[in-house]
Amino acid sequence: MSARDSLKELMTRLRPFLKAYLESKNIRPNKAGFYKCINPAHADKNPSSRLVPPDEVNLFCFGCLFNADLFRAASVLEGRPSSGPEFVTENVQYLAEQFNVPFTPIELTEDDLIRMQVRNLYGQAEQLLVAYNNPLHAKELYGWDLENVAKWGIGTVPSWKEFVDQLAQTTGYTKSFINANGIRENEFN
C-alpha cells in the first residue's frame, strides 16, 4: 500500500472519533444536540453547530457555516498543523496515538501532500457551496426557473470574497493556495 493510501486509510479510521475528541476538550452538546461553534472568529452565544448525520464525522455551524472534521478541529482547538508534512506527523499521527489507533509511521512526498490538500480544498468548497445553496437568490440574480434550480442543485454564494474567506477559514489554507489551485474569481464571473 502506498504512503498516500495508508494515510487515507488511517484518516478514515480516525474520523469517527470527532465526538470523543470534542468531549476530551470539554466541548459537549446541549440537550438539543447543538455545540458551541469552535470557529475562533464566531462568538457563538447560542450553540449553533451540530455533528452532521448520519456518520457524524463533521461539525457544521449553521450560524457562520464553519465546517470541521476531526483534523480541522485539532487544528483549531490545539493549533495542530492543517497542511504540510507536519499535518501527518503532528495532527493525524498525534490523533491516532490519542485514540489508540494502530498505525505505521507515514512519510509522504511533497506531491502526495499537495494532492491531498487540493482534494480537501475542493471537498470543502463543495460542502460550503451546498451550505450556501439558496435557489431564491439564483432566481433573483439570474431569473432562473426555481424548478430547474432545485432539480439541478444550482445555487449561488452571497459574494466571492465571503466564499473565499469562509473557505480559507474552514480549511486553514491561504487565499493564495486556494487561488493557485484553481478556485479563482475570474473563472466564475
N, C-alpha and C positions, 0 to 999 in steps of 0.2 A: 504494500500500500504506500502511495506517495505521501510525503510530508503534508501536502495540502489536504489530501483525503483524510489523513489521520487527524489533522486539526479540525476539519469539518465534522468528522465523526465525534470527536471529543466535545466540540461545542454543542452538537445535537444532544449528547448525553447530559450536558450541564444545563441547558436552557430550562428544563422543568424545575430547577432549584430557585427560580426567581422569588417565589413567595417565601421560601425558607430564608433566602438571603435578606429580603426586606425585614422579616421578623428578627433576624440576627442583628439588624441595625435599629431595632425597636420601632419599626415602621409597620403599623398594623391597620387593618381596615376598620371603619366604623361599622355600626350594626347593619347599615345598608350595603356594605361591601365596598365602600369607596375609601381610597387612601388620599392623604395629602400629597399633592404633586411634589416630585423630587427635583423638578427643574429649579435651579437656584434663582432664575430670573422671574419666577412666578411665586408671589406671596399668597399662597393658597390658604385662605381663611376657612373656607368650606370645602372639605375634601371633594375633589373633582376627578380623581384618577381611579381607574379600575384595571384589574387584570383582564385581558381580552380573552373571552371564551372562544373555543372550547378548551384549548390546551393551556391557557394562562401563562404563556411564555413572554408576553409583552405587557407592559404597564402603559396605559394610554390616558392622557389627561384631556378631558372634554373642555376644559377651560382655555388652555394655551396650546393644545394639540401636540404637546410633547409626548414622544413615544420612546420607551426604553426597554431593551431586553436585559438579561442578566448582566451582560458585559458593559453595556452603556450605564446601567445602574451603578456598577462598581466604579466606573469612570467618574460618574457624577458624585457619588457619595464618599468615595475614598481617594479620588484623584488617580485612579488606575489608568494607564495609557489606553487610548482608543484606536491607536494606529501604530504602525512601525513594528519592528521586531519585539519591542517591549510589550506590545499588546499580547503576544503569545506567551512570553515568559512571566510578565508581571500582572497580567489580567487573567487570561484563560487558565494557565497552569496554576496560578495562585488560587483561583476558584476551585479547580479540581482538587487541590490539596485541602481547601477549606471544607469541601463536601465529601472527602474521601472517595473520590472517583479516580480509579487507577488510570495511569497514562504513561506512555513512554515519552520522554522529552522530545520536543518537536523543533526542528530547525528548518525554517522556510527560506527560500530565496527571496530576494527583493521583488522579483517579478511575481512570485506567488502572493506576497503580501499586497502588492498593488492590485492584482486581480481580485483578491478577496475584498479589499476596500471599495473597489469600484462596484462589485456586485452588491455589497452592503449599501452603498450610496444609492444605487438605483432601486433597491428594495425599499429603503426608507422613503425615497421620493415617491414611489408608488403608494405606500401607506399614507403619506401626507396628502397626496392628490385625492385619494379616496376619502380621507377625513374632511378635506375642503369641499368635496363634491356638493355643489349647490345648483341643481337644474334651473331654478328660477333665475339665478344670476346669469347663466348661459342664455336663457330666453331673453332677458332684459338687454344683455350686451349685444347679442348677435341675431336676435329674433328667431332662434331655433325652435322648432316644434317640441313641446315638452314630452310627447310620446316617444319621439326618436332619441331625445336627450336621455330619457330614462332607459330605453331599450339598449342603447349603446354605452351607457355609463359615462356619458360625457359630462364634464364639469369644468369649472374654472377656478382660478385662485384669486383672492382679493387683489393682490398686486405681486409683481415679480419679486420685488425687494422683500416683501413679507415672506413669500415662499422660500427664497434662498436663505434668508435669515433663520427661518424656522428649520430648514433642512440642515444648516450649519450647526444650529443649536442641538438638534436631535442627534446628529451623527457624531458631532465633535470634530468634523473635518473643516478645514478652512474654506473660505469662499473661493480662493484661488484653486484649490484642489477640485472643488465642485465644478468650477468653470473649465478647468483643464481636462476634465473627464467627460465633457460633452453636454453638460447642463448649462446652456448659455442663453441669455435673454434674446438675443437677436435671432435665434433659431425658432423661437416660439411666438414671435410677433408677426 
